[in-house]
Each structure stands twice: as structure tokens, then as C-alpha cells.
């Protein structure tokens, strides 16, 4: 396991201390948990941004976000990101 050291502002350290107390965690566990949650959120947002920009497919975005396609579809919907284009629907319907 790697080691990360960081200097943080006093206000942030005070918030971390409150979090430690509320969650009944030691400092190391709390920092790992918060870092993990923050990175997961970053991955989801990155996937949403790339999907909205049209640079990746929906399936690739779900994979990048680390989510099932069903959960990612709900997340995309919550962020008002349309991932099914009209031209794809028309061609799919014509194929039927």
C-alpha cells in the first residue's frame, strides 16, 4: 500500500476532524474513504462529460464510470444527458 502525504488548510483539517468523530473512524481510514469516494465521483463526472461531448459511447462511459449500464443510464438521465440520438432511433426503427 502506498503512502500519501498532504498539507491541508486548517479549516479543512477541522472538517476532517468533525468527520472522524461523526463516522467514528481513524484518520487514515477516513482519508482513504474520502479519497476513494472523491475519485469515484470524478470518474462518473468524467464519463458523463465525455458522453455528452460525444467522444465515447454509452457503454464505454458506463465502464469508465465503473457502473452498470442500467445505473449509468439513470445517472445520465439525472444529468439530462441524452445518449440516444434521433438519427440512431430512425435507422433502428427502419431496420425493424
Number of C-alpha atoms within 10 A of each C-alpha: 3 3 4 7 5 4 7 9 7 9 9 11 12 12 11 16 16 12 17 17 12 9 10 10 14 12 14 9 11 17 16 12 13 13 12 12 12 12 12 15 13 13 18 21 18 15 25 24 16 16 21 19 10 11 12 16 14 22 15 15 26 24 16 18 20 15 15 11 16 10 12 21 19 12 17 23 12 9 12 10 16 13 15 9 8 10 9 10 11 10 10 10 9 8 7 5
